[in-house]
């Protein structure tokens, strides 16, 4: 299980451990860890390094856990910490948690930053299921369009903190909108290469 900072707490971590559920939980930066009898925060451990992995850590009243931590920058470019607690090994913490980013971004694009899926008035389960299917296909196509643009037209600029100025999804939406709104030349230039992969989708 992979979860963000909203889903932490002593009782929750204890429950996951009791049920033998593998977890990767991001912790707030104010949490204290006990390592070899010494209490510390991420900022103490990362003073002279960018990344750190620790096994046999005590946190939230539980022993024998592992943690991976690194310095990062948030979307405003401010210094922050990524701290991931796991009941596996420290080596897996950051690498596994990284998978969550693409899932989180996808949900944002499904909802407020893209298709506004939550605004639907559909209530029947079978209709909602069909809607999600259609939105998923549209999302995949938009990301594909963004990848096509970055590979064949021009790289998407990146800001100082390393994130793209526009996501692949957003760039894909803009490209498709431009293709549909302008002259037929755009359909020949972009439309055929973008639509061709659809014939291989199952």
N, C-alpha and C positions, 0 to 999 in steps of 0.2 A: 504494500500500500504506500502510495506517495501522497503527501499532503502538505499544505502551506502552513504558515504560522498561526492561522486561526484555529488549527486542529491539534493543539498541544495541551498538556496538563498531566499532572501526576497520575490521576485516576485513569485517564485515557491510555497513557503509555503502559501502565500496569496491566490494564485489560488486554491490550494487544500482546504483551509479553505472555500473559497467562494463557491466551488462546493460541499462542505460537503463530501469530500473524507477523510475517516479515514486514517491517515498516521503514520508511525513509521520511522523516518529518523535519521540516525546516523550523528552526528555533529562532526566537527573537534574540537580538544581540546582547540583551542585558542578562541572559542566563549565565549561571556559574557552573563550572565543571570542576570535578576533583580528579586529578591525575597524579598518581604516586603520592597521595596525601597532601597535595598542594591544590588550593582552590584558585581558579583563574577564569577570566573571560576571554572571548575570542580576540579582543583588542590587545590583551596581554600577550597572547600566544603568537599573534601575527605582527608584532611590532617590526621585526626585521625580515619578515618573509611574506610572500603573497598567499601561500597555501600551506595547510597543515592537516595531517591525518593522525588521529589518535585512537588506539584501541584500549579496552579495559578502563573505560571512563565511568564515573559516577555522576549522575545528573537526575534531577527530579526524584531523588530518594531511591533510585535504582542503580545497581552496580552491574558491571560487565557489559556496558554498552559501548558503542563506537561512534565517533564523530569525525566528519570532514568539514573543514572550514576554509574560506578563502576571502580575500578582499575583492570587492566588486564596486561598480558604480551603478546607481539607479538611473532611471530614465531622465532625471534632471541633471545627471552628471555629478551628483554628490557621492561621497565615499560611503560605502555600506559594507555589510558582511553577509556572506551566504554561509549559514551554519546548518548542517544536516545531521540529524541524529538517526542511528540505525541499530538494529539488533543483529546485524550481520557483521561485516568487517568495514573498517574505515575506508579502505581502498575503493569500495563500491558506493560509498555515500554520495559524493558529488557527481560521479559518473551516472548513477542511476537517477538521481533527482533531476538531472538535466533533461530527462525525457519529459518531465512535467511541463516544461516551458512551452513546447509545441502544442500540448493539449490545452493549456491555459489560453494561449493565443487563439487557438481554434474556437474555443468557447466565446471569446470576446468578439471574434469575427461573426460567429453565428448570431450573437445578440447585439449589444449596443453599438459596436464599432463596425457592424456590417449589415447583416440581413434582418436584424430586429426580430428574431424568431419569437421572443417573448411577447410581442405585440399581437400575436395571432389570437383570434377568438374561437379557434377550434377547440373542442372539448372531448370529442370521441377519440378513443385510443387509436383506432385503426386509421383515422384521418391524420392524427398527429404523427403517427409512424410514417405515413406516406410523405408528409411535409418534411420530416427530418431526412428521409431518403433523398428528396429532391434538393434540399438545401445542402446536403453533403456532397451531392454530385456537382452542384453549382460552385461550392467552396473549392473542391478539388480542381475544377476547371479554371477558376480564378487564380489559384496558386500556380497551376501549370502555366498560365499566361504570364504571370510574374517571372517565373523561372525562364520562360522563353525570352522575355524582354531582356533579362539580365545576361543571358548567354549569347543572344544574337544581335541585340541592339546596343545596349550600354549598361555598365554596372550601375546598380542603384547606389547613390552616394551614402556614405556613412557619417554619422555625427562623431563628435569627439569621444563620446563614451563607447563607441564601437557598434551601436545599434544602427540598422538601416534607417535612413530618413523616412522611407516608406516601406512597409512590410511587403513581402511577395504578394500577399493577398490584395492589398490596397493597390499596388502597382498593376496587378492583373485586372482589377475592376476598372481602373482608369484606362488601361489599354483597350479593354473590351468596349467600354463606353465610347471611346474615341473612334474605334473601328465601326461602331454602329451608327454614330452620329454624322460622320464625315463621308467623303466621296467613296465611290466604289474602289478606288485605288488602294485604300486601306484594307479592304476585304481581301484583295489579291495579295497584298504585301504580308499581312498578318493572319487573316482569317483562315486561309487554306492550311498553312503550317500548324495553326492552333487546333483546327478541327480534325486534322488527319489522325492524331493519336486516339480520338474517340472511337474510331473503327476497331481498335484493338481492346477496348474496355469490355469487361464481361460483368 
